[in-house]
Amino acid sequence: MTYRLHFPAEVFDAYKQLPAIARRDLALVLVDALEDPLARSEPYGRDDGIIRTVAQGHVTAVLLLGHDTRVITVLTIAYAGTT
């Protein structure tokens, strides 16, 4: 079953500020994660199956997996490229 994606307003504002290539990279890994978030992400610290990371190119995001609600919440975005 597919998950839904949730961006808190402040995180979505950060997403909109990313260069186009970084937005694309992040969008691609998030779409992949919607189908199977545990298989498409890595543990963030200790593997609790809830807080995970995804990365592509120069952008990384920390995710909160709501397995009961089937919602992935993007907690933060980090960009290591140039603007």
GIWO-V24979 format. One record per residue. N is the residue number from 0. RES is the residue in one letter. PHI is phi in whole degrees, -180 to 180 (NA if undefined). D_FIRST is the distance of its C-alpha to the first C-alpha in Angstrom with 2 decimals. Layout:
BEGIN
n: <N,N>
res: <RES,RES>
phi: <PHI,PHI>
d_first: <D_FIRST,D_FIRST>
END
This chain:
BEGIN
n: <0,1,2,3,4,5,6,7,8,9,10,11,12,13,14,15,16,17,18,19,20,21,22,23,24,25,26,27,28,29,30,31,32,33,34,35,36,37,38,39,40,41,42,43,44,45,46,47,48,49,50,51,52,53,54,55,56,57,58,59,60,61,62,63,64,65,66,67,68,69,70,71,72,73,74,75,76,77,78,79,80,81,82>
res: <M,T,Y,R,L,H,F,P,A,E,V,F,D,A,Y,K,Q,L,P,A,I,A,R,R,D,L,A,L,V,L,V,D,A,L,E,D,P,L,A,R,S,E,P,Y,G,R,D,D,G,I,I,R,T,V,A,Q,G,H,V,T,A,V,L,L,L,G,H,D,T,R,V,I,T,V,L,T,I,A,Y,A,G,T,T>
phi: <NA,-83,-87,-101,-108,-127,-111,-60,-54,-68,-74,-65,-61,-65,-60,-65,-84,-69,-60,-55,-65,-70,-60,-63,-59,-66,-59,-63,-71,-70,-63,-61,-67,-61,-77,-151,-62,-71,-76,-101,-139,-118,-61,-104,74,-70,-78,-101,73,-120,-99,-134,-126,-129,-149,-158,61,-104,-122,-133,-135,-101,-119,-110,-95,-97,-64,-70,-93,61,-122,-104,-106,-83,-85,-159,-127,-125,-124,-110,-97,-105,-97>
d_first: <0.00,3.79,6.66,9.94,13.15,16.34,19.79,22.68,25.65,27.75,25.12,24.48,28.28,28.38,25.79,28.04,31.02,29.68,31.26,29.41,28.64,27.13,24.96,23.76,23.13,21.17,19.09,18.26,17.13,15.09,13.23,12.64,11.52,8.76,6.78,8.17,10.65,12.68,13.41,14.24,16.45,19.54,20.78,23.02,25.98,25.20,21.77,20.37,16.68,16.81,19.18,18.46,20.06,19.37,22.36,23.56,27.21,29.01,26.23,24.24,21.94,21.23,17.85,17.03,13.58,12.92,10.61,11.68,11.36,8.27,11.11,12.75,16.47,18.90,21.92,24.40,25.17,28.00,29.76,32.41,33.76,36.53,36.37>
END
